[in-house]
Amino acid sequence: MTPEKIERVKGLLPTTLGSEEIRRTIAADILRRSVFSARMASATYLAKIRDVCSRMLAGEINQATAVLELTRVLSAMGHSPLDGEKLTNPASLRRLNLIIDTQTQMAASAARIGNQTEATVALWPAWELVRFASRRNPRGDWPARWRAAGDSVGWTGAVRHRFVALKSSPVWGALGQGAGGFKDTLGNPYPPFAFNSGMDWREVTAGECKRIGLAVDGAETPERAKLSPARRDILEAVERYGFPEIGDGL
């Protein structure tokens, strides 16, 4: 499934809750299947977010156009960029760009893993978390986040000295859940793991995994190994991303 299609099948989740309340009270799998924004109860506006992000992912519009279209909807609701650049202002450019960046990266990451095959996993069995976009004040705590996530899962399928883990490793879910008490995470087992992080995955070859001491043999459970490749692909997509529509499409 393509990123734009993943974005289009998301449901709308109007809410009056703040970011931390959303994270604390709503299950992560529901959030991954939904378009939402802190303290935004307008389904009309959320539908517009879904629309512009889908069109961006399809290459039909650029981010500037997406921001403009969202600003017009917010203006009709009584919100203006002139009300300030704090994230609490729904119409601030800072918040609009953050929403677009988060939604599009989530959809792209879900599609990227959903399109994995047995062959691609054999050639590139791991991901490495790397910086792909600069930030004015980048987080300096990624080593601490990695240690906490790795410790929480016993370093299953992951190495300590680099941000590298098997694609099947539970460390990715722990990182997205904020293992160690981090409160700015999104609950995703894929990038973005935290708001406005500028971090993303690169694929790591089997040869590189062996050189850094990451075992790639026996990564699958015996139960999963008994499944046909097609059934395994479907199960993995549905389990990881919670989109039943992915299973239907496959």
FIRO-769237 format. One record per residue (C-alpha): residue in three letters; residue number from 1; y, x, z. Coordinates in steps of 0.25 Angstrom, whole numbers, plus 2048, in hexadecimal, padded with zeros to 3 digits. Example, Ala and Ser with C-alpha at 12.3 -4.5 7.8 and 13.67 -1.06 7.14 Angstrom:
REM residues 2
<rec tilum="Ala" gumar="1" v="7EE" u="831" w="81F"/>
<rec tilum="Ser" gumar="2" v="7FC" u="837" w="81D"/>
***
This chain:
REM residues 250
<rec tilum="Met" gumar="1" v="800" u="800" w="800"/>
<rec tilum="Thr" gumar="2" v="80E" u="805" w="7FC"/>
<rec tilum="Pro" gumar="3" v="819" u="807" w="807"/>
<rec tilum="Glu" gumar="4" v="821" u="7FC" w="801"/>
<rec tilum="Lys" gumar="5" v="815" u="7F2" w="802"/>
<rec tilum="Ile" gumar="6" v="813" u="7F6" w="810"/>
<rec tilum="Glu" gumar="7" v="821" u="7F4" w="814"/>
<rec tilum="Arg" gumar="8" v="821" u="7E6" w="80D"/>
<rec tilum="Val" gumar="9" v="815" u="7E1" w="815"/>
<rec tilum="Lys" gumar="10" v="81B" u="7E4" w="822"/>
<rec tilum="Gly" gumar="11" v="81F" u="7D8" w="82B"/>
<rec tilum="Leu" gumar="12" v="82C" u="7D5" w="831"/>
<rec tilum="Leu" gumar="13" v="82E" u="7D7" w="840"/>
<rec tilum="Pro" gumar="14" v="83B" u="7D1" w="845"/>
<rec tilum="Thr" gumar="15" v="83E" u="7D6" w="853"/>
<rec tilum="Thr" gumar="16" v="849" u="7D6" w="85D"/>
<rec tilum="Leu" gumar="17" v="842" u="7E2" w="864"/>
<rec tilum="Gly" gumar="18" v="848" u="7F0" w="864"/>
<rec tilum="Ser" gumar="19" v="840" u="7FC" w="85F"/>
<rec tilum="Glu" gumar="20" v="839" u="801" w="86C"/>
<rec tilum="Glu" gumar="21" v="836" u="7F2" w="86F"/>
<rec tilum="Ile" gumar="22" v="830" u="7F0" w="861"/>
<rec tilum="Arg" gumar="23" v="827" u="7FD" w="863"/>
<rec tilum="Arg" gumar="24" v="823" u="7F9" w="871"/>
<rec tilum="Thr" gumar="25" v="81F" u="7EA" w="86E"/>
<rec tilum="Ile" gumar="26" v="81B" u="7E9" w="860"/>
<rec tilum="Ala" gumar="27" v="80E" u="7EF" w="85B"/>
<rec tilum="Ala" gumar="28" v="80F" u="7FB" w="852"/>
<rec tilum="Asp" gumar="29" v="806" u="7F5" w="847"/>
<rec tilum="Ile" gumar="30" v="80F" u="7E9" w="846"/>
<rec tilum="Leu" gumar="31" v="81B" u="7F1" w="845"/>
<rec tilum="Arg" gumar="32" v="815" u="7F9" w="83A"/>
<rec tilum="Arg" gumar="33" v="813" u="7EC" w="832"/>
<rec tilum="Ser" gumar="34" v="821" u="7E7" w="834"/>
<rec tilum="Val" gumar="35" v="82F" u="7E9" w="831"/>
<rec tilum="Phe" gumar="36" v="838" u="7E9" w="83D"/>
<rec tilum="Ser" gumar="37" v="845" u="7EE" w="843"/>
<rec tilum="Ala" gumar="38" v="849" u="7EF" w="851"/>
<rec tilum="Arg" gumar="39" v="851" u="7E2" w="856"/>
<rec tilum="Met" gumar="40" v="850" u="7DC" w="848"/>
<rec tilum="Ala" gumar="41" v="84B" u="7CE" w="848"/>
<rec tilum="Ser" gumar="42" v="84F" u="7CA" w="83A"/>
<rec tilum="Ala" gumar="43" v="843" u="7C9" w="831"/>
<rec tilum="Thr" gumar="44" v="84C" u="7C8" w="825"/>
<rec tilum="Tyr" gumar="45" v="852" u="7D6" w="828"/>
<rec tilum="Leu" gumar="46" v="844" u="7DC" w="82A"/>
<rec tilum="Ala" gumar="47" v="83F" u="7D6" w="81D"/>
<rec tilum="Lys" gumar="48" v="84A" u="7DD" w="816"/>
<rec tilum="Ile" gumar="49" v="846" u="7EA" w="81D"/>
<rec tilum="Arg" gumar="50" v="838" u="7E8" w="818"/>
<rec tilum="Asp" gumar="51" v="83D" u="7E5" w="80A"/>
<rec tilum="Val" gumar="52" v="847" u="7F1" w="808"/>
<rec tilum="Cys" gumar="53" v="83C" u="7FB" w="80E"/>
<rec tilum="Ser" gumar="54" v="832" u="7F6" w="804"/>
<rec tilum="Arg" gumar="55" v="83B" u="7F7" w="7F9"/>
<rec tilum="Met" gumar="56" v="83F" u="805" w="7FD"/>
<rec tilum="Leu" gumar="57" v="831" u="809" w="7FE"/>
<rec tilum="Ala" gumar="58" v="82E" u="804" w="7F0"/>
<rec tilum="Gly" gumar="59" v="83A" u="80C" w="7EB"/>
<rec tilum="Glu" gumar="60" v="842" u="800" w="7E7"/>
<rec tilum="Ile" gumar="61" v="84E" u="803" w="7F0"/>
<rec tilum="Asn" gumar="62" v="853" u="80F" w="7F8"/>
<rec tilum="Gln" gumar="63" v="857" u="810" w="807"/>
<rec tilum="Ala" gumar="64" v="866" u="80D" w="805"/>
<rec tilum="Thr" gumar="65" v="863" u="800" w="7FE"/>
<rec tilum="Ala" gumar="66" v="859" u="7FC" w="809"/>
<rec tilum="Val" gumar="67" v="864" u="7FF" w="813"/>
<rec tilum="Leu" gumar="68" v="86E" u="7F7" w="80B"/>
<rec tilum="Glu" gumar="69" v="865" u="7EB" w="80A"/>
<rec tilum="Leu" gumar="70" v="862" u="7EB" w="819"/>
<rec tilum="Thr" gumar="71" v="870" u="7EC" w="81C"/>
<rec tilum="Arg" gumar="72" v="874" u="7E0" w="814"/>
<rec tilum="Val" gumar="73" v="869" u="7D8" w="81C"/>
<rec tilum="Leu" gumar="74" v="86E" u="7DD" w="829"/>
<rec tilum="Ser" gumar="75" v="87D" u="7DA" w="825"/>
<rec tilum="Ala" gumar="76" v="879" u="7CB" w="823"/>
<rec tilum="Met" gumar="77" v="873" u="7CC" w="831"/>
<rec tilum="Gly" gumar="78" v="880" u="7D1" w="837"/>
<rec tilum="His" gumar="79" v="87C" u="7E0" w="838"/>
<rec tilum="Ser" gumar="80" v="885" u="7EB" w="832"/>
<rec tilum="Pro" gumar="81" v="883" u="7FA" w="831"/>
<rec tilum="Leu" gumar="82" v="891" u="7FB" w="837"/>
<rec tilum="Asp" gumar="83" v="88C" u="7F6" w="844"/>
<rec tilum="Gly" gumar="84" v="887" u="804" w="847"/>
<rec tilum="Glu" gumar="85" v="87C" u="80F" w="843"/>
<rec tilum="Lys" gumar="86" v="874" u="80D" w="850"/>
<rec tilum="Leu" gumar="87" v="865" u="808" w="84D"/>
<rec tilum="Thr" gumar="88" v="869" u="7FB" w="855"/>
<rec tilum="Asn" gumar="89" v="871" u="7F7" w="849"/>
<rec tilum="Pro" gumar="90" v="868" u="7F0" w="83F"/>
<rec tilum="Ala" gumar="91" v="871" u="7F4" w="834"/>
<rec tilum="Ser" gumar="92" v="874" u="802" w="837"/>
<rec tilum="Leu" gumar="93" v="870" u="80C" w="82C"/>
<rec tilum="Arg" gumar="94" v="868" u="814" w="836"/>
<rec tilum="Arg" gumar="95" v="85F" u="809" w="83A"/>
<rec tilum="Leu" gumar="96" v="85D" u="804" w="82B"/>
<rec tilum="Asn" gumar="97" v="859" u="811" w="826"/>
<rec tilum="Leu" gumar="98" v="850" u="813" w="832"/>
<rec tilum="Ile" gumar="99" v="849" u="805" w="82F"/>
<rec tilum="Ile" gumar="100" v="847" u="808" w="821"/>
<rec tilum="Asp" gumar="101" v="842" u="816" w="823"/>
<rec tilum="Thr" gumar="102" v="838" u="811" w="82E"/>
<rec tilum="Gln" gumar="103" v="833" u="806" w="826"/>
<rec tilum="Thr" gumar="104" v="831" u="80E" w="819"/>
<rec tilum="Gln" gumar="105" v="82B" u="81A" w="81F"/>
<rec tilum="Met" gumar="106" v="821" u="811" w="827"/>
<rec tilum="Ala" gumar="107" v="81D" u="80A" w="81A"/>
<rec tilum="Ala" gumar="108" v="81C" u="817" w="812"/>
<rec tilum="Ser" gumar="109" v="813" u="81D" w="81D"/>
<rec tilum="Ala" gumar="110" v="80A" u="811" w="81E"/>
<rec tilum="Ala" gumar="111" v="808" u="811" w="80F"/>
<rec tilum="Arg" gumar="112" v="805" u="820" w="80F"/>
<rec tilum="Ile" gumar="113" v="7FA" u="81E" w="819"/>
<rec tilum="Gly" gumar="114" v="7F5" u="811" w="813"/>
<rec tilum="Asn" gumar="115" v="7F3" u="819" w="806"/>
<rec tilum="Gln" gumar="116" v="7EB" u="824" w="80C"/>
<rec tilum="Thr" gumar="117" v="7DD" u="825" w="806"/>
<rec tilum="Glu" gumar="118" v="7D0" u="82D" w="80A"/>
<rec tilum="Ala" gumar="119" v="7D4" u="837" w="800"/>
<rec tilum="Thr" gumar="120" v="7E2" u="839" w="805"/>
<rec tilum="Val" gumar="121" v="7DE" u="83A" w="813"/>
<rec tilum="Ala" gumar="122" v="7D3" u="844" w="810"/>
<rec tilum="Leu" gumar="123" v="7DE" u="84D" w="809"/>
<rec tilum="Trp" gumar="124" v="7E9" u="84B" w="812"/>
<rec tilum="Pro" gumar="125" v="7E3" u="846" w="820"/>
<rec tilum="Ala" gumar="126" v="7EF" u="848" w="828"/>
<rec tilum="Trp" gumar="127" v="7FE" u="845" w="82A"/>
<rec tilum="Glu" gumar="128" v="809" u="84E" w="82F"/>
<rec tilum="Leu" gumar="129" v="815" u="848" w="835"/>
<rec tilum="Val" gumar="130" v="821" u="850" w="82F"/>
<rec tilum="Arg" gumar="131" v="830" u="84E" w="82E"/>
<rec tilum="Phe" gumar="132" v="834" u="848" w="821"/>
<rec tilum="Ala" gumar="133" v="842" u="843" w="823"/>
<rec tilum="Ser" gumar="134" v="84D" u="84A" w="82B"/>
<rec tilum="Arg" gumar="135" v="854" u="844" w="837"/>
<rec tilum="Arg" gumar="136" v="861" u="847" w="83E"/>
<rec tilum="Asn" gumar="137" v="85A" u="848" w="84B"/>
<rec tilum="Pro" gumar="138" v="84B" u="849" w="849"/>
<rec tilum="Arg" gumar="139" v="842" u="847" w="854"/>
<rec tilum="Gly" gumar="140" v="83D" u="853" w="85B"/>
<rec tilum="Asp" gumar="141" v="832" u="84D" w="862"/>
<rec tilum="Trp" gumar="142" v="827" u="84C" w="857"/>
<rec tilum="Pro" gumar="143" v="81F" u="857" w="85D"/>
<rec tilum="Ala" gumar="144" v="81F" u="84F" w="86B"/>
<rec tilum="Arg" gumar="145" v="81B" u="842" w="863"/>
<rec tilum="Trp" gumar="146" v="810" u="849" w="85C"/>
<rec tilum="Arg" gumar="147" v="80A" u="84F" w="869"/>
<rec tilum="Ala" gumar="148" v="80B" u="841" w="870"/>
<rec tilum="Ala" gumar="149" v="804" u="83A" w="864"/>
<rec tilum="Gly" gumar="150" v="7F9" u="845" w="863"/>
<rec tilum="Asp" gumar="151" v="7F7" u="845" w="872"/>
<rec tilum="Ser" gumar="152" v="7F5" u="836" w="872"/>
<rec tilum="Val" gumar="153" v="7EA" u="836" w="868"/>
<rec tilum="Gly" gumar="154" v="7E3" u="843" w="86C"/>
<rec tilum="Trp" gumar="155" v="7E8" u="84A" w="85F"/>
<rec tilum="Thr" gumar="156" v="7DE" u="842" w="857"/>
<rec tilum="Gly" gumar="157" v="7E0" u="847" w="848"/>
<rec tilum="Ala" gumar="158" v="7ED" u="84E" w="84B"/>
<rec tilum="Val" gumar="159" v="7F2" u="85C" w="84E"/>
<rec tilum="Arg" gumar="160" v="7FB" u="861" w="859"/>
<rec tilum="His" gumar="161" v="803" u="86C" w="852"/>
<rec tilum="Arg" gumar="162" v="808" u="863" w="846"/>
<rec tilum="Phe" gumar="163" v="80B" u="855" w="843"/>
<rec tilum="Val" gumar="164" v="7FE" u="853" w="83C"/>
<rec tilum="Ala" gumar="165" v="7F3" u="849" w="83E"/>
<rec tilum="Leu" gumar="166" v="7E8" u="843" w="836"/>
<rec tilum="Lys" gumar="167" v="7EC" u="836" w="82E"/>
<rec tilum="Ser" gumar="168" v="7E2" u="82F" w="837"/>
<rec tilum="Ser" gumar="169" v="7E7" u="835" w="844"/>
<rec tilum="Pro" gumar="170" v="7EC" u="82C" w="850"/>
<rec tilum="Val" gumar="171" v="7F7" u="835" w="852"/>
<rec tilum="Trp" gumar="172" v="800" u="82E" w="848"/>
<rec tilum="Gly" gumar="173" v="7FF" u="821" w="84F"/>
<rec tilum="Ala" gumar="174" v="802" u="828" w="85D"/>
<rec tilum="Leu" gumar="175" v="80E" u="82E" w="857"/>
<rec tilum="Gly" gumar="176" v="813" u="821" w="851"/>
<rec tilum="Gln" gumar="177" v="810" u="81A" w="85F"/>
<rec tilum="Gly" gumar="178" v="819" u="824" w="866"/>
<rec tilum="Ala" gumar="179" v="80E" u="82B" w="86E"/>
<rec tilum="Gly" gumar="180" v="815" u="833" w="879"/>
<rec tilum="Gly" gumar="181" v="820" u="828" w="87C"/>
<rec tilum="Phe" gumar="182" v="828" u="829" w="86F"/>
<rec tilum="Lys" gumar="183" v="830" u="81C" w="86D"/>
<rec tilum="Asp" gumar="184" v="836" u="81D" w="85F"/>
<rec tilum="Thr" gumar="185" v="828" u="81C" w="858"/>
<rec tilum="Leu" gumar="186" v="825" u="811" w="84E"/>
<rec tilum="Gly" gumar="187" v="816" u="80F" w="851"/>
<rec tilum="Asn" gumar="188" v="812" u="814" w="844"/>
<rec tilum="Pro" gumar="189" v="805" u="81D" w="841"/>
<rec tilum="Tyr" gumar="190" v="80D" u="822" w="835"/>
<rec tilum="Pro" gumar="191" v="81C" u="827" w="833"/>
<rec tilum="Pro" gumar="192" v="826" u="823" w="837"/>
<rec tilum="Phe" gumar="193" v="820" u="825" w="845"/>
<rec tilum="Ala" gumar="194" v="82E" u="824" w="84B"/>
<rec tilum="Phe" gumar="195" v="83C" u="81E" w="847"/>
<rec tilum="Asn" gumar="196" v="844" u="827" w="83E"/>
<rec tilum="Ser" gumar="197" v="83B" u="833" w="840"/>
<rec tilum="Gly" gumar="198" v="83C" u="839" w="832"/>
<rec tilum="Met" gumar="199" v="82D" u="83D" w="833"/>
<rec tilum="Asp" gumar="200" v="822" u="83A" w="829"/>
<rec tilum="Trp" gumar="201" v="814" u="83E" w="825"/>
<rec tilum="Arg" gumar="202" v="80F" u="849" w="81B"/>
<rec tilum="Glu" gumar="203" v="800" u="849" w="818"/>
<rec tilum="Val" gumar="204" v="7F8" u="855" w="81C"/>
<rec tilum="Thr" gumar="205" v="7ED" u="85B" w="814"/>
<rec tilum="Ala" gumar="206" v="7DE" u="85D" w="819"/>
<rec tilum="Gly" gumar="207" v="7E0" u="86C" w="818"/>
<rec tilum="Glu" gumar="208" v="7ED" u="86C" w="820"/>
<rec tilum="Cys" gumar="209" v="7E6" u="864" w="82B"/>
<rec tilum="Lys" gumar="210" v="7DB" u="86E" w="82C"/>
<rec tilum="Arg" gumar="211" v="7E5" u="879" w="82C"/>
<rec tilum="Ile" gumar="212" v="7EC" u="873" w="838"/>
<rec tilum="Gly" gumar="213" v="7DF" u="86F" w="840"/>
<rec tilum="Leu" gumar="214" v="7DF" u="860" w="83D"/>
<rec tilum="Ala" gumar="215" v="7D1" u="85C" w="83B"/>
<rec tilum="Val" gumar="216" v="7CF" u="852" w="82F"/>
<rec tilum="Asp" gumar="217" v="7C0" u="850" w="830"/>
<rec tilum="Gly" gumar="218" v="7BB" u="843" w="837"/>
<rec tilum="Ala" gumar="219" v="7C9" u="83D" w="837"/>
<rec tilum="Glu" gumar="220" v="7C3" u="82F" w="835"/>
<rec tilum="Thr" gumar="221" v="7BB" u="827" w="83F"/>
<rec tilum="Pro" gumar="222" v="7AC" u="824" w="83B"/>
<rec tilum="Glu" gumar="223" v="7AF" u="815" w="83A"/>
<rec tilum="Arg" gumar="224" v="7BA" u="817" w="830"/>
<rec tilum="Ala" gumar="225" v="7B2" u="821" w="828"/>
<rec tilum="Lys" gumar="226" v="7A8" u="817" w="825"/>
<rec tilum="Leu" gumar="227" v="7B2" u="80E" w="81E"/>
<rec tilum="Ser" gumar="228" v="7B4" u="80F" w="80F"/>
<rec tilum="Pro" gumar="229" v="7C1" u="816" w="80A"/>
<rec tilum="Ala" gumar="230" v="7C7" u="809" w="806"/>
<rec tilum="Arg" gumar="231" v="7C4" u="802" w="814"/>
<rec tilum="Arg" gumar="232" v="7C9" u="80E" w="81B"/>
<rec tilum="Asp" gumar="233" v="7D6" u="80E" w="814"/>
<rec tilum="Ile" gumar="234" v="7D8" u="800" w="817"/>
<rec tilum="Leu" gumar="235" v="7D5" u="801" w="826"/>
<rec tilum="Glu" gumar="236" v="7DE" u="80D" w="827"/>
<rec tilum="Ala" gumar="237" v="7EA" u="806" w="821"/>
<rec tilum="Val" gumar="238" v="7E8" u="7FA" w="829"/>
<rec tilum="Glu" gumar="239" v="7E5" u="801" w="836"/>
<rec tilum="Arg" gumar="240" v="7F1" u="80B" w="835"/>
<rec tilum="Tyr" gumar="241" v="7FC" u="802" w="830"/>
<rec tilum="Gly" gumar="242" v="7F8" u="7F4" w="834"/>
<rec tilum="Phe" gumar="243" v="7FB" u="7ED" w="826"/>
<rec tilum="Pro" gumar="244" v="7F0" u="7E4" w="822"/>
<rec tilum="Glu" gumar="245" v="7F6" u="7E3" w="814"/>
<rec tilum="Ile" gumar="246" v="7F2" u="7F2" w="812"/>
<rec tilum="Gly" gumar="247" v="7E4" u="7EE" w="814"/>
<rec tilum="Asp" gumar="248" v="7E5" u="7E2" w="80B"/>
<rec tilum="Gly" gumar="249" v="7EC" u="7EB" w="800"/>
<rec tilum="Leu" gumar="250" v="7E1" u="7F5" w="801"/>
***
